[in-house]
């Protein structure tokens, strides 16, 4: 289920469902970030693409001043309401590429499952300019993979993708080589102290829950409604034929880099 450039708008149309069903991130990931760059009440932090705030709370709870930039107006409003009791939180609605920020102002800039929407040269160059000397960039994302324990179900679902979404990429499990290659991108833009880490988990859904989750993916949302309804119905039927559950195998990658 690969996101497609130009479909950023789709997520905001399902903001409440996205916020409810898209997963957060493991506590070990945040500890790795805090070991790399200590964050406290005096810290100034920027989140790029807050979405449904899956990644925000553990960093916000450090007491830092956290500013989020978010393209979707519905997501922005959702997050304002979610964190209304935090005086140290604010959100700006707009594209990261277009919003003006103070140069050299941030101790940490982080982005969770969002930075791939920004053109590489623009994104990394702007992050570098906004960080203080010694400041850190943390880029992380979740990469779900097919149900390894139910091969027949996974195969049947892939046959449905071949019919309804033939342009979709064939599922590939995220690897250490992929994580390392993504981490090294930052070096081209002046960053140093490049580090990366992988984390693993599983998530299990009922057939109905899984269909609702699929409805938060950009390329699925963009399908013509009748086609999407038929596609989702056949996936739901397949899951129910194989016991009524499906398990996703998640790999979470974290890339860290420091501005000299």
VOKOL-391143 format. One record per residue (C-alpha): z negated, x negated, y negated; residue in three letters. Coordinates in steps of 0.02 Angstrom, whole numbers. Layout:
BEGIN
{c3:Z&c1:X&c2:Y&residu:ala}
...
This chain:
BEGIN
{c3:0&c1:0&c2:0&residu:unk}
{c3:65&c1:-114&c2:-135&residu:unk}
{c3:53&c1:-70&c2:-319&residu:unk}
{c3:218&c1:-66&c2:-413&residu:unk}
{c3:244&c1:-135&c2:-588&residu:unk}
{c3:268&c1:3&c2:-716&residu:unk}
{c3:153&c1:128&c2:-631&residu:unk}
{c3:-6&c1:85&c2:-725&residu:unk}
{c3:-10&c1:259&c2:-800&residu:unk}
{c3:-31&c1:343&c2:-630&residu:unk}
{c3:-213&c1:295&c2:-605&residu:unk}
{c3:-273&c1:382&c2:-762&residu:unk}
{c3:-205&c1:548&c2:-696&residu:unk}
{c3:-332&c1:546&c2:-554&residu:unk}
{c3:-475&c1:457&c2:-644&residu:unk}
{c3:-624&c1:558&c2:-573&residu:unk}
{c3:-561&c1:544&c2:-393&residu:unk}
{c3:-520&c1:360&c2:-416&residu:unk}
{c3:-694&c1:326&c2:-483&residu:unk}
{c3:-773&c1:416&c2:-335&residu:unk}
{c3:-670&c1:346&c2:-191&residu:unk}
{c3:-614&c1:172&c2:-240&residu:unk}
{c3:-740&c1:46&c2:-173&residu:unk}
{c3:-856&c1:-69&c2:-268&residu:unk}
{c3:-885&c1:-252&c2:-226&residu:unk}
{c3:-1011&c1:-344&c2:-119&residu:unk}
{c3:-1170&c1:-417&c2:-195&residu:unk}
{c3:-1127&c1:-592&c2:-132&residu:unk}
{c3:-976&c1:-592&c2:-248&residu:unk}
{c3:-1084&c1:-563&c2:-402&residu:unk}
{c3:-1207&c1:-696&c2:-349&residu:unk}
{c3:-1062&c1:-820&c2:-336&residu:unk}
{c3:-1007&c1:-774&c2:-512&residu:unk}
{c3:-1184&c1:-793&c2:-581&residu:unk}
{c3:-1202&c1:-962&c2:-495&residu:unk}
{c3:-1040&c1:-1016&c2:-578&residu:unk}
{c3:-1084&c1:-950&c2:-751&residu:unk}
{c3:-1261&c1:-887&c2:-787&residu:unk}
{c3:-1256&c1:-720&c2:-878&residu:unk}
{c3:-1404&c1:-657&c2:-980&residu:unk}
{c3:-1446&c1:-547&c2:-1129&residu:unk}
{c3:-1367&c1:-668&c2:-1253&residu:unk}
{c3:-1202&c1:-676&c2:-1158&residu:unk}
{c3:-1041&c1:-598&c2:-1221&residu:unk}
{c3:-933&c1:-528&c2:-1081&residu:unk}
{c3:-762&c1:-444&c2:-1076&residu:unk}
{c3:-697&c1:-339&c2:-932&residu:unk}
{c3:-508&c1:-319&c2:-919&residu:unk}
{c3:-458&c1:-152&c2:-842&residu:unk}
{c3:-623&c1:-65&c2:-807&residu:unk}
{c3:-542&c1:83&c2:-719&residu:unk}
{c3:-678&c1:186&c2:-637&residu:unk}
{c3:-808&c1:49&c2:-665&residu:unk}
{c3:-813&c1:-5&c2:-483&residu:unk}
{c3:-857&c1:-183&c2:-536&residu:unk}
{c3:-956&c1:-160&c2:-696&residu:unk}
{c3:-1137&c1:-115&c2:-662&residu:unk}
{c3:-1204&c1:-277&c2:-584&residu:unk}
{c3:-1141&c1:-375&c2:-734&residu:unk}
{c3:-1197&c1:-245&c2:-861&residu:unk}
{c3:-1372&c1:-247&c2:-786&residu:unk}
{c3:-1394&c1:-429&c2:-836&residu:unk}
{c3:-1420&c1:-364&c2:-1013&residu:unk}
{c3:-1264&c1:-450&c2:-1080&residu:unk}
{c3:-1155&c1:-372&c2:-1214&residu:unk}
{c3:-1010&c1:-304&c2:-1112&residu:unk}
{c3:-848&c1:-245&c2:-1191&residu:unk}
{c3:-717&c1:-165&c2:-1079&residu:unk}
{c3:-534&c1:-141&c2:-1119&residu:unk}
{c3:-445&c1:-1&c2:-1025&residu:unk}
{c3:-268&c1:66&c2:-1038&residu:unk}
{c3:-312&c1:242&c2:-975&residu:unk}
{c3:-392&c1:363&c2:-1098&residu:unk}
{c3:-472&c1:467&c2:-959&residu:unk}
{c3:-548&c1:312&c2:-880&residu:unk}
{c3:-614&c1:255&c2:-1049&residu:unk}
{c3:-701&c1:420&c2:-1079&residu:unk}
{c3:-769&c1:424&c2:-902&residu:unk}
{c3:-846&c1:251&c2:-925&residu:unk}
{c3:-919&c1:293&c2:-1096&residu:unk}
{c3:-1009&c1:439&c2:-1016&residu:unk}
{c3:-1061&c1:340&c2:-863&residu:unk}
{c3:-1141&c1:201&c2:-966&residu:unk}
{c3:-1198&c1:303&c2:-1116&residu:unk}
{c3:-1377&c1:242&c2:-1094&residu:unk}
{c3:-1324&c1:59&c2:-1109&residu:unk}
{c3:-1320&c1:6&c2:-1291&residu:unk}
{c3:-1244&c1:-159&c2:-1237&residu:unk}
{c3:-1086&c1:-73&c2:-1172&residu:unk}
{c3:-927&c1:-23&c2:-1261&residu:unk}
{c3:-748&c1:16&c2:-1209&residu:unk}
{c3:-585&c1:-4&c2:-1304&residu:unk}
{c3:-436&c1:102&c2:-1253&residu:unk}
{c3:-276&c1:1&c2:-1252&residu:unk}
{c3:-178&c1:-133&c2:-1161&residu:unk}
{c3:-264&c1:-301&c2:-1147&residu:unk}
{c3:-102&c1:-383&c2:-1202&residu:unk}
{c3:-101&c1:-284&c2:-1365&residu:unk}
{c3:-284&c1:-270&c2:-1416&residu:unk}
{c3:-350&c1:-400&c2:-1538&residu:unk}
{c3:-508&c1:-497&c2:-1494&residu:unk}
{c3:-599&c1:-644&c2:-1573&residu:unk}
{c3:-544&c1:-811&c2:-1504&residu:unk}
{c3:-675&c1:-917&c2:-1418&residu:unk}
{c3:-799&c1:-773&c2:-1414&residu:unk}
{c3:-834&c1:-740&c2:-1230&residu:unk}
{c3:-945&c1:-824&c2:-1100&residu:unk}
{c3:-864&c1:-728&c2:-957&residu:unk}
{c3:-704&c1:-628&c2:-940&residu:unk}
{c3:-682&c1:-536&c2:-776&residu:unk}
{c3:-553&c1:-419&c2:-701&residu:unk}
{c3:-567&c1:-321&c2:-539&residu:unk}
{c3:-408&c1:-261&c2:-452&residu:unk}
{c3:-322&c1:-247&c2:-621&residu:unk}
{c3:-258&c1:-416&c2:-682&residu:unk}
{c3:-98&c1:-408&c2:-580&residu:unk}
{c3:-33&c1:-274&c2:-700&residu:unk}
{c3:-29&c1:-401&c2:-842&residu:unk}
{c3:115&c1:-526&c2:-855&residu:unk}
{c3:46&c1:-692&c2:-792&residu:unk}
{c3:84&c1:-802&c2:-942&residu:unk}
{c3:19&c1:-674&c2:-1066&residu:unk}
{c3:-138&c1:-634&c2:-966&residu:unk}
{c3:-198&c1:-808&c2:-924&residu:unk}
{c3:-154&c1:-880&c2:-1094&residu:unk}
{c3:-249&c1:-742&c2:-1184&residu:unk}
{c3:-402&c1:-757&c2:-1071&residu:unk}
{c3:-405&c1:-945&c2:-1102&residu:unk}
{c3:-398&c1:-920&c2:-1291&residu:unk}
{c3:-538&c1:-790&c2:-1290&residu:unk}
{c3:-662&c1:-891&c2:-1187&residu:unk}
{c3:-789&c1:-1010&c2:-1262&residu:unk}
{c3:-781&c1:-1191&c2:-1206&residu:unk}
{c3:-868&c1:-1191&c2:-1036&residu:unk}
{c3:-837&c1:-1005&c2:-1016&residu:unk}
{c3:-775&c1:-931&c2:-852&residu:unk}
{c3:-638&c1:-816&c2:-792&residu:unk}
{c3:-675&c1:-715&c2:-634&residu:unk}
{c3:-529&c1:-624&c2:-554&residu:unk}
{c3:-561&c1:-523&c2:-397&residu:unk}
{c3:-483&c1:-383&c2:-297&residu:unk}
{c3:-498&c1:-282&c2:-138&residu:unk}
{c3:-358&c1:-290&c2:-9&residu:unk}
{c3:-368&c1:-154&c2:125&residu:unk}
{c3:-284&c1:-180&c2:292&residu:unk}
{c3:-239&c1:-58&c2:431&residu:unk}
{c3:-358&c1:4&c2:566&residu:unk}
{c3:-363&c1:-140&c2:692&residu:unk}
{c3:-462&c1:-40&c2:819&residu:unk}
{c3:-338&c1:103&c2:828&residu:unk}
{c3:-170&c1:16&c2:847&residu:unk}
{c3:-78&c1:173&c2:904&residu:unk}
{c3:-136&c1:265&c2:748&residu:unk}
{c3:-88&c1:121&c2:634&residu:unk}
{c3:84&c1:111&c2:715&residu:unk}
{c3:112&c1:297&c2:694&residu:unk}
{c3:63&c1:291&c2:512&residu:unk}
{c3:183&c1:146&c2:482&residu:unk}
{c3:323&c1:249&c2:558&residu:unk}
{c3:284&c1:384&c2:431&residu:unk}
{c3:291&c1:256&c2:291&residu:unk}
{c3:462&c1:203&c2:352&residu:unk}
{c3:520&c1:382&c2:328&residu:unk}
{c3:432&c1:434&c2:168&residu:unk}
{c3:408&c1:267&c2:78&residu:unk}
{c3:537&c1:148&c2:152&residu:unk}
{c3:522&c1:28&c2:5&residu:unk}
{c3:336&c1:0&c2:35&residu:unk}
{c3:289&c1:-173&c2:94&residu:unk}
{c3:242&c1:-195&c2:276&residu:unk}
{c3:52&c1:-215&c2:290&residu:unk}
{c3:-6&c1:-395&c2:289&residu:unk}
{c3:-187&c1:-449&c2:299&residu:unk}
{c3:-244&c1:-551&c2:149&residu:unk}
{c3:-268&c1:-734&c2:195&residu:unk}
{c3:-358&c1:-890&c2:134&residu:unk}
{c3:-190&c1:-964&c2:86&residu:unk}
{c3:-154&c1:-814&c2:-26&residu:unk}
{c3:-325&c1:-828&c2:-108&residu:unk}
{c3:-303&c1:-1014&c2:-140&residu:unk}
{c3:-129&c1:-991&c2:-212&residu:unk}
{c3:-192&c1:-856&c2:-330&residu:unk}
{c3:-338&c1:-966&c2:-384&residu:unk}
{c3:-223&c1:-1111&c2:-426&residu:unk}
{c3:-125&c1:-1006&c2:-551&residu:unk}
{c3:-264&c1:-1033&c2:-678&residu:unk}
{c3:-239&c1:-1221&c2:-673&residu:unk}
{c3:-66&c1:-1201&c2:-749&residu:unk}
{c3:-145&c1:-1126&c2:-905&residu:unk}
{c3:-273&c1:-1260&c2:-939&residu:unk}
{c3:-419&c1:-1202&c2:-832&residu:unk}
{c3:-521&c1:-1320&c2:-724&residu:unk}
{c3:-660&c1:-1311&c2:-592&residu:unk}
{c3:-552&c1:-1191&c2:-489&residu:unk}
{c3:-647&c1:-1104&c2:-348&residu:unk}
{c3:-615&c1:-958&c2:-231&residu:unk}
{c3:-702&c1:-858&c2:-95&residu:unk}
{c3:-662&c1:-719&c2:28&residu:unk}
{c3:-777&c1:-576&c2:81&residu:unk}
{c3:-749&c1:-449&c2:220&residu:unk}
{c3:-806&c1:-273&c2:260&residu:unk}
{c3:-747&c1:-110&c2:340&residu:unk}
{c3:-741&c1:68&c2:275&residu:unk}
{c3:-721&c1:222&c2:385&residu:unk}
{c3:-650&c1:388&c2:325&residu:unk}
{c3:-621&c1:561&c2:395&residu:unk}
{c3:-440&c1:619&c2:393&residu:unk}
{c3:-469&c1:724&c2:237&residu:unk}
{c3:-561&c1:584&c2:147&residu:unk}
{c3:-423&c1:460&c2:185&residu:unk}
{c3:-289&c1:577&c2:117&residu:unk}
{c3:-389&c1:596&c2:-43&residu:unk}
{c3:-402&c1:406&c2:-56&residu:unk}
{c3:-214&c1:387&c2:-34&residu:unk}
{c3:-195&c1:503&c2:-183&residu:unk}
{c3:-268&c1:366&c2:-295&residu:unk}
{c3:-133&c1:236&c2:-258&residu:unk}
{c3:-1&c1:216&c2:-391&residu:unk}
{c3:155&c1:218&c2:-281&residu:unk}
{c3:89&c1:369&c2:-185&residu:unk}
{c3:50&c1:466&c2:-344&residu:unk}
{c3:228&c1:431&c2:-405&residu:unk}
{c3:306&c1:516&c2:-254&residu:unk}
{c3:388&c1:685&c2:-283&residu:unk}
{c3:255&c1:817&c2:-253&residu:unk}
{c3:333&c1:907&c2:-106&residu:unk}
{c3:373&c1:743&c2:-19&residu:unk}
{c3:197&c1:678&c2:-50&residu:unk}
{c3:117&c1:837&c2:17&residu:unk}
{c3:219&c1:829&c2:177&residu:unk}
{c3:187&c1:643&c2:198&residu:unk}
{c3:0&c1:660&c2:175&residu:unk}
{c3:-8&c1:809&c2:292&residu:unk}
{c3:75&c1:711&c2:432&residu:unk}
{c3:-43&c1:564&c2:407&residu:unk}
{c3:-192&c1:682&c2:414&residu:unk}
{c3:-126&c1:760&c2:574&residu:unk}
{c3:-102&c1:588&c2:652&residu:unk}
{c3:-281&c1:536&c2:611&residu:unk}
{c3:-349&c1:696&c2:686&residu:unk}
{c3:-250&c1:666&c2:846&residu:unk}
{c3:-335&c1:496&c2:864&residu:unk}
{c3:-515&c1:553&c2:845&residu:unk}
{c3:-523&c1:611&c2:665&residu:unk}
{c3:-570&c1:443&c2:586&residu:unk}
{c3:-483&c1:292&c2:515&residu:unk}
{c3:-560&c1:124&c2:473&residu:unk}
{c3:-494&c1:6&c2:339&residu:unk}
{c3:-525&c1:-181&c2:354&residu:unk}
{c3:-555&c1:-248&c2:179&residu:unk}
{c3:-535&c1:-426&c2:118&residu:unk}
{c3:-605&c1:-458&c2:-56&residu:unk}
{c3:-544&c1:-614&c2:-143&residu:unk}
{c3:-634&c1:-696&c2:-290&residu:unk}
{c3:-555&c1:-829&c2:-399&residu:unk}
{c3:-659&c1:-926&c2:-526&residu:unk}
{c3:-599&c1:-1043&c2:-662&residu:unk}
{c3:-679&c1:-1128&c2:-812&residu:unk}
{c3:-615&c1:-1167&c2:-986&residu:unk}
{c3:-648&c1:-1350&c2:-1027&residu:unk}
